[in-house]
Amino acid sequence: MSEAALQAAVQAMNNGELFDVIIVCTTDDHQASYWMNRLSNGVCARKKSGGSIANDSPYPMVLAVSEDWNSGSGAGNGLGTLYAFQKAAKLAQELHGKEGTAAVDLMSALQKGEISAALYHTAGKGTRLAPLPAGENNNKPGVKLPFGLRDKDGNMQSLTVLEAVVKQTGIYASSRKGRLSVFWGDQVFLPSAPFQYKSTHHADILCTLLGDTAPTAEEWTAQGLDKYGVIACLETDVPGRLDAAQVEKVSHETATEMLGKLGKLRQVGPSLGSFSVSSVMLKSLTHEFATELAEKTAKFDTDPHFWMPMTLSESDYISLMEQKGTDAGVSKAHYDRMAKMKASFDLGDYGLFGAVNVGKDAKWWDYGLVKLYSKNSLLLLEESPSADLLRQFLGVDSHLVDCDMGDGVSVDGITYAFDSKAKSGSITKSVVSGIRAGEVNLDGAIVINCTAKKITAGPGAILYNIVDESEEGIVAHDGEIKVAVTEEDGTSMILQSKIDIDGGKAWKQVLEGLNTMSFEDVHTKNKMANIGAIQTKRQELFNKAAASLGF
């Protein structure tokens, strides 16, 4: 069953299934502008028929907005979701309904069940992925993978992490008309459970249910459920419907006690965090937090501030929040607030909170940590079920795609290359995208968007966005990471690391013998960078250097 589900999922992804409305919540307006353009001309481009747009529908519609919060700590993913939807709805009205185009009211369209909408949170520094986000001037979801993607004009470019996530999550669109879905942008997965389903709750959350029965104390510990946010499914009086509740980092004994007050426990599993809400729930939450959305200073996250107070008893909620360092008085006041909202909420035929299982055999490709970025990029080279699915997901049926390798270049039968050109050298066991080189000598490396007279990289090395015009070219020894950080005027610096360095732990350090600035310093310098202008300049420099090599 799981194998058939995995195949069905990847086929649906390659059929181009997308949400009608794709909302991207970014750090600043420059990033918002970048993603509006990039997605609209790439994975979210409107399909053409006979050389022209198939119909006059505004969908799929890309709306990218920045979280211009008044507090430096941000809105949290709860208020951040509500605020981003508000801004996106306003932007949709500004962009449509003029010059003869049909007006678009997102909330009304959701309430009528006419559209599905997805929101992608992309904020965050990407510390664990450092130094790669620096190469995109803090545009973390814009970090490129060494895989190819064709834009709407048929041109090959490197696939970004966010584009992979948008393509993957679109399989849930058909089941979520009239709902807003919320995803995070650095993890791609193929569900082994059916992805088409009928919504039965006003809010539902993706999770990995681990069995058909509640786990024993030994199983709870063995599966590490005491270390995660856990979704618990409870029996109800409604045939075929299980309600859900959320607890965080608790023992089996504590969970059993808390959940036993709510009903008979049926299934549990770790939460993925991604969720969807009905238009009724979205409108109710937006109304409830109208003051916070106007003042733009508070911070509320979905798990501790929405789902937990909605699904747990008052005493258990207060107890869990105390473990997180929140005063009992503050927690009680918030619980009472959410209880009042819940009491006034008309459930209709739906439950309040439910679970959507992705399946315990789901395939995961996480790109949020530099080691996992490397591992899951090089996965393409393997012969395994997961690698087969990755190749299917990418639509890859050839080792060399849009490449021009001269007669002097030896490429083994394992390497995958996209939109790359070279005149001499050898490439073995590597994944490359967008390179131009007179001579290449790559073994077990990842190289993306680099051009030089010579490119040399050993096992585990990563080279990223480098334009080099020196005679010696670019050299990276085993496990070395080199990233070019380009400014708007075209000047650049090389930021380095190693594959075994955790960027999060080394965030504030100046890596001795490698860099003159810490990753944090570079991040600060890159704040509010005009990434669109920088991308244009970087491409100009790339093209100039490539032309000098005869490409």
ABEGO torsion letter per residue (X at the ends): XAAAAAAAAAAAAAAGBBBABBBBBBABAAAAAAAAAAAAABAABBBBBGGBBABABAOBBBBBBBBBBABAAEAEAAAAAAAAAAAAAAAAAAABGBGGBBBBBAAAAAAAGABBBBBBBABEAGAAAOAAAAAAGGBAAABBBABBBBBAAGBBBBBBAAAAAAAAAAAAAAAABGBBBBBBAABBBBBABBABBBBABABBBBBBBABABBBBAAAAAAAGAAABBBBBBBBBABBGBBBBBBBBGBBAAAAAAAAAAAEBBABBEBBAGBBBBBAAAAAAAAAAAAAAAAAGABBBBAAAAAAAAAABBAAAAAAAAAAAGBBAAAAAAAAAAAAAAAAABBAEABBABBBBBAEAABBBBBAABAAAAAAAAAAAABBBAAAAAAAAAAGBABABBGBBBBAABBBBAABBBBGBBBABEBBBGBBBBGBBBABBBBBGBBBBGBBBABBBBBBGBBBBGBBBABAAEBBBBBGBBBBBBBBAAGBBBBBBBBAABBAAAAAABBBBGABABBAAAAAAAABGBBAAAAAAAAAAAAAAAAAAAGX
